[in-house]
Amino acid sequence: MIAIRGHFSGRCAASGEGCSASSRGAHSYGSLDERSPIIASVIVLVINARSARLEDFGIGDVYPDLRGLGPVTTDYRR
């Protein structure tokens, strides 16, 4: 799992109630053009270490507690 702090925005491509605006609450949308942009401060990527494939991702405003997953490595390079 990789968690990155920053400023992220985009439009949800999921159908129905699969889109949410992080902790601000869930939204239902009509067509893609009617969907409001999602703005968040954290993006999380779940990558399979064996295959190096992206398994899942999400955006929100809450940084996950990575310590619960095991040893944590922090990289401050810019």
C-alpha positions in Angstrom: 0.0 0.0 0.0 1.2 3.4 -0.9 -0.3 6.5 0.6 0.5 10.0 -0.7 -0.5 13.4 0.7 -1.2 16.2 -1.6 -4.0 17.9 -3.6 -5.8 15.5 -5.9 -8.9 16.2 -8.0 -10.8 14.5 -10.8 -14.1 13.1 -11.9 -15.5 9.8 -10.8 -16.1 7.3 -13.6 -18.1 4.8 -11.5 -21.8 4.4 -12.0 -24.6 4.9 -9.5 -23.5 5.5 -5.9 -20.0 4.2 -6.4 -18.7 7.8 -6.3 -18.1 9.7 -3.2 -16.5 13.0 -2.2 -14.2 11.6 0.5 -15.5 12.3 4.0 -17.9 15.0 2.7 -20.5 12.3 2.0 -21.6 10.1 -0.9 -23.1 11.5 -4.1 -25.2 10.0 -6.8 -24.6 11.3 -10.3 -26.4 11.3 -13.7 -24.3 11.4 -16.8 -20.5 11.8 -16.5 -20.8 15.5 -17.6 -23.0 16.2 -14.6 -20.6 14.8 -12.0 -19.0 17.2 -9.7 -15.2 17.1 -9.4 -13.8 15.1 -6.4 -11.2 16.9 -4.4 -9.1 15.1 -1.7 -5.8 15.4 0.2 -4.8 11.7 0.2 -4.5 9.1 -2.5 -3.9 5.4 -1.7 -2.6 2.8 -4.1 -2.7 -0.9 -3.4 -0.1 -2.7 -5.5 0.5 -6.5 -5.6 4.1 -6.9 -4.7 4.5 -10.2 -6.7 2.9 -9.0 -10.0 3.6 -5.3 -9.6 0.0 -4.7 -10.7 -2.3 -2.0 -9.3 -5.0 -3.9 -7.3 -7.0 -1.0 -6.0 -6.9 2.8 -5.3 -8.9 5.5 -3.6 -8.9 9.1 -2.7 -10.1 10.9 0.5 -9.1 13.2 3.3 -8.0 10.7 5.9 -4.5 9.3 5.9 -4.6 5.6 6.6 -2.9 4.0 9.7 -0.2 2.1 7.8 1.4 0.8 11.0 -1.4 -1.7 11.2 -0.1 -3.3 8.0 3.4 -4.0 9.3 6.7 -2.3 8.9 6.4 1.2 7.3 9.0 2.9 5.1 8.7 6.7 4.5 10.4 8.3 1.5 10.7 12.1 1.8 12.4 12.6 -1.6 10.9 15.4 -3.8 
